[in-house]
């Protein structure tokens, strides 16, 4: 004789086992989806980038290089260049492209401006590839502007020998001394001998606020009658190191606030004399 109900007892257990199986299947599906998403994310092209200099004069923008590398091929690439204006960032130039981008690329900072003027200021550059991006910051500072030099003294036949001097220096830090590489150019048809070189610095900076008398120290060139610098006819000579090249020092003044000397320009004026 069959006991009523005993034949149906296994069904609830079967239902629970079936429900548990469904839950396990859902967990596996979720885990699989998560793994796929992680794999897809890691497959997205990542960017690394660097600049050869992060503080430079506007005239150097054509020589400062940006190198960026795609870790994996990317179907898109874009950049956005912004200039800090007060507390806001002002758009300077942006570019978006589709295609196949891979490996390492190099460009000059000047090309990022796409013909627009390279103004003094703080810049932010954002590079983007697929889902990866890289943010770089750099500063464009003023550089010392050379002036055309002087006539030299007259020679024995009363012909004046003139020459020009050009040169600048940048990226000075407190306590640092740097030579100012000067190029002497001789437009005359005869060789000349430079017996004196002088350099003066503007009394104030641009923007104003950093007085040269209290913040800078200048060491003049050692050129003299006893140790002249020969410059060939129609040629030029570049002085790259002391003592022939003048030097400039940004003094380190621990007891003074030198914030006004950040990102400023001083005008250098050159003088001198020469004979044939």
C-alpha positions as CSV (number, residue, x, y, z in Angstrom):
1,X,0.0,0.0,0.0
2,X,1.4,3.4,-0.9
3,X,1.4,6.0,1.7
4,X,-0.4,9.2,0.6
5,X,2.0,12.0,-0.4
6,X,5.2,10.0,-0.2
7,X,5.5,9.7,-3.9
8,X,5.6,13.6,-4.3
9,X,8.2,14.4,-1.7
10,X,11.2,14.6,-4.1
11,X,9.7,17.3,-6.3
12,X,10.3,20.3,-3.9
13,X,14.0,19.2,-3.6
14,X,14.2,19.0,-7.4
15,X,12.8,22.5,-7.7
16,X,15.4,23.8,-5.2
17,X,18.2,22.1,-7.1
18,X,16.9,23.6,-10.3
19,X,16.6,27.1,-8.8
20,X,20.2,26.8,-7.5
21,X,21.4,25.7,-10.9
22,X,19.8,28.7,-12.5
23,X,21.4,31.0,-9.9
24,X,24.8,29.4,-10.5
25,X,24.3,29.8,-14.3
26,X,23.6,33.5,-13.8
27,X,26.7,34.0,-11.6
28,X,28.8,32.3,-14.3
29,X,27.2,34.5,-17.0
30,X,27.9,37.6,-14.9
31,X,31.4,36.6,-14.2
32,X,32.0,35.9,-17.9
33,X,30.5,39.3,-18.9
34,X,32.8,41.0,-16.3
35,X,35.8,39.2,-17.6
36,X,34.9,40.2,-21.2
37,X,34.5,43.9,-20.1
38,X,37.9,43.8,-18.3
39,X,39.5,42.3,-21.4
40,X,37.9,44.9,-23.6
41,X,39.1,47.7,-21.3
42,X,42.6,46.5,-21.2
43,X,42.6,46.2,-25.0
44,X,41.9,49.9,-25.4
45,X,44.9,51.9,-26.6
46,X,46.7,53.6,-23.8
47,X,48.9,56.7,-24.4
48,X,52.2,57.7,-22.9
49,X,53.7,61.1,-23.8
50,X,56.5,63.4,-22.8
51,X,57.9,66.8,-23.8
52,X,61.7,67.4,-24.2
53,X,61.2,70.7,-22.2
54,X,58.3,71.9,-20.0
55,X,59.5,75.5,-19.8
56,X,60.8,77.4,-22.8
57,X,60.7,80.6,-24.8
58,X,58.2,81.0,-27.6
59,X,61.0,81.1,-30.1
60,X,62.0,77.6,-29.1
61,X,58.6,76.1,-29.7
62,X,59.9,74.8,-33.1
63,X,62.6,72.8,-31.4
64,X,60.8,71.5,-28.3
65,X,59.5,68.0,-29.2
66,X,56.4,66.1,-28.1
67,X,56.7,62.3,-28.3
68,X,53.6,60.1,-27.7
69,X,53.3,56.4,-27.9
70,X,50.3,54.1,-28.5
71,X,50.6,50.9,-26.4
72,X,48.1,49.3,-28.8
73,X,46.7,50.3,-32.2
74,X,44.0,53.0,-31.8
75,X,41.2,53.9,-34.2
76,X,41.1,57.5,-33.0
77,X,43.4,60.3,-31.9
78,X,42.8,63.8,-30.7
79,X,44.4,66.6,-28.8
80,X,43.2,69.8,-27.1
81,X,45.6,72.6,-26.3
82,X,44.5,75.2,-23.8
83,X,46.0,78.4,-22.4
84,X,45.4,79.4,-18.7
85,X,43.5,82.7,-18.5
86,X,43.1,83.7,-14.9
87,X,41.3,80.8,-13.3
88,X,39.9,79.4,-16.6
89,X,41.4,77.5,-19.5
90,X,41.0,79.1,-22.9
91,X,40.9,76.8,-26.0
92,X,43.8,77.4,-28.4
93,X,43.7,74.5,-30.8
94,X,42.1,71.1,-31.0
95,X,42.2,68.3,-33.5
96,X,40.3,65.0,-33.9
97,X,41.2,62.2,-36.4
98,X,40.0,58.7,-37.2
99,X,42.2,56.0,-38.7
100,X,44.8,53.6,-37.5
101,X,47.4,55.0,-35.0
102,X,50.2,52.9,-33.5
103,X,53.7,53.1,-32.3
104,X,55.6,56.3,-31.4
105,X,55.0,59.7,-33.0
106,X,57.0,62.9,-32.7
107,X,55.9,66.5,-33.3
108,X,57.2,69.9,-32.3
109,X,55.2,72.0,-29.9
110,X,54.9,74.7,-32.6
111,X,52.9,72.4,-34.9
112,X,50.3,72.0,-32.1
113,X,49.5,75.7,-32.4
114,X,48.8,75.2,-36.1
115,X,50.0,78.7,-37.1
116,X,48.6,80.5,-34.1
117,X,51.0,82.7,-32.1
118,X,52.9,81.1,-29.3
119,X,52.1,83.4,-26.4
120,X,53.7,83.6,-23.0
121,X,51.7,81.6,-20.5
122,X,50.8,78.3,-18.9
123,X,49.4,75.6,-21.2
124,X,47.6,72.3,-20.8
125,X,47.7,69.6,-23.5
126,X,45.3,66.7,-23.5
127,X,46.0,63.7,-25.8
128,X,43.3,61.1,-26.3
129,X,43.3,57.7,-28.0
130,X,40.3,55.4,-27.9
131,X,39.6,55.3,-24.2
132,X,43.1,56.3,-23.0
133,X,44.3,59.8,-22.4
134,X,47.3,61.8,-21.2
135,X,47.5,65.3,-19.8
136,X,50.7,67.4,-20.1
137,X,51.5,70.9,-18.8
138,X,54.1,73.3,-20.0
139,X,55.0,77.0,-19.8
140,X,56.1,79.4,-22.5
141,X,58.3,82.1,-21.0
142,X,59.9,85.2,-22.4
143,X,63.5,85.1,-23.6
144,X,66.1,87.7,-23.5
145,X,66.1,89.7,-26.7
146,X,69.4,90.5,-28.3
147,X,70.0,93.9,-29.9
148,X,72.2,94.7,-32.9
149,X,75.6,95.8,-32.0
150,X,77.7,98.9,-32.5
151,X,80.3,100.0,-34.8
152,X,83.9,99.2,-34.0
153,X,86.6,101.8,-33.9
154,X,88.1,103.0,-37.2
155,X,91.1,101.2,-38.6
156,X,94.2,102.8,-39.9
157,X,92.5,103.7,-43.2
158,X,89.6,105.2,-41.4
159,X,87.2,102.4,-42.5
160,X,84.7,101.5,-39.7
161,X,84.5,97.8,-38.9
162,X,81.0,96.9,-37.5
163,X,79.7,93.6,-36.4
164,X,76.5,92.2,-34.8
165,X,75.9,90.2,-31.7
166,X,72.9,88.0,-30.9
167,X,72.3,85.6,-28.0
168,X,69.9,84.7,-25.3
169,X,69.4,82.5,-22.3
170,X,66.4,80.9,-20.6
171,X,65.3,78.5,-17.8
172,X,67.3,80.3,-15.1
173,X,66.7,79.0,-11.6
174,X,67.6,80.7,-8.3
175,X,71.3,80.2,-7.5
176,X,72.1,79.1,-11.1
177,X,74.7,80.7,-13.4
178,X,74.6,80.2,-17.1
179,X,76.8,81.4,-20.0
180,X,75.0,83.4,-22.7
181,X,75.9,81.9,-26.0
182,X,76.7,84.9,-28.2
183,X,77.1,84.8,-32.0
184,X,79.4,87.4,-33.4
185,X,78.7,88.1,-37.1
186,X,81.2,90.0,-39.3
187,X,79.6,91.5,-42.5
188,X,82.9,93.0,-43.6
189,X,85.2,91.8,-46.4
190,X,88.1,91.6,-44.0
191,X,88.7,89.6,-40.8
192,X,88.2,91.5,-37.6
193,X,89.3,91.1,-34.0
194,X,86.8,91.8,-31.3
195,X,88.7,93.4,-28.4
196,X,85.7,94.2,-26.2
197,X,82.2,92.8,-25.5
198,X,79.8,94.3,-23.0
199,X,76.3,93.3,-21.9
200,X,73.8,95.3,-20.0
201,X,70.4,94.1,-18.6
202,X,67.2,96.0,-18.5
203,X,66.5,97.5,-15.1
204,X,63.2,95.8,-14.8
205,X,61.6,92.6,-16.1
206,X,58.6,92.1,-18.5
207,X,56.1,91.8,-16.9
208,X,57.5,94.3,-14.4
209,X,58.3,93.5,-10.8
210,X,61.7,91.8,-10.8
211,X,64.5,94.3,-10.6
212,X,67.7,93.2,-12.3
213,X,69.9,95.1,-9.8
214,X,68.8,93.0,-6.9
215,X,68.1,89.7,-8.5
216,X,70.7,89.3,-11.3
217,X,74.4,89.2,-11.5
218,X,76.4,89.6,-14.7
219,X,79.9,88.5,-15.5
220,X,81.3,90.2,-18.6
221,X,83.2,88.5,-21.5
222,X,87.0,88.4,-21.1
223,X,87.5,89.6,-24.7
224,X,90.3,92.2,-24.7
225,X,93.1,93.7,-26.7
226,X,95.4,91.1,-25.2
227,X,92.9,88.3,-25.9
228,X,90.9,89.3,-29.0
229,X,88.3,87.2,-30.7
230,X,88.9,86.6,-34.4
231,X,85.9,86.7,-36.7
232,X,86.4,85.7,-40.3
233,X,85.3,88.0,-43.2
234,X,81.7,87.5,-44.0
235,X,81.5,84.8,-41.2
236,X,80.5,84.3,-37.6
237,X,81.8,82.9,-34.4
238,X,79.7,81.6,-31.5
239,X,80.9,81.9,-27.9
240,X,79.4,79.0,-25.9
241,X,81.3,79.1,-22.6
242,X,83.0,81.4,-20.1
243,X,85.2,83.3,-19.9
244,X,84.7,84.5,-23.5
245,X,81.0,84.2,-23.3
246,X,79.4,86.4,-20.6
247,X,77.5,84.8,-17.8
248,X,74.3,85.6,-15.9
249,X,73.2,84.5,-12.5
250,X,69.7,84.5,-10.9
251,X,70.6,85.1,-7.3
252,X,69.0,83.0,-4.6
253,X,67.7,85.3,-1.9
254,X,66.3,83.2,0.9
255,X,65.1,86.2,2.9
256,X,63.4,87.8,-0.1
257,X,60.2,86.9,-2.0
258,X,61.2,86.3,-5.6
259,X,57.8,85.2,-6.9
260,X,57.8,88.3,-9.2
261,X,60.8,86.8,-11.0
262,X,58.9,83.7,-12.3
263,X,58.3,83.5,-16.0
264,X,59.6,87.0,-16.8
265,X,61.8,88.4,-19.6
266,X,64.8,90.7,-19.4
267,X,66.2,92.6,-22.4
268,X,69.9,92.2,-23.0
269,X,71.8,94.9,-24.8
270,X,75.2,94.2,-26.3
271,X,78.1,96.5,-27.1
272,X,81.8,96.2,-28.1
273,X,84.6,97.2,-30.3
274,X,86.8,95.6,-33.0
275,X,89.6,96.3,-35.4
276,X,91.0,94.7,-38.5
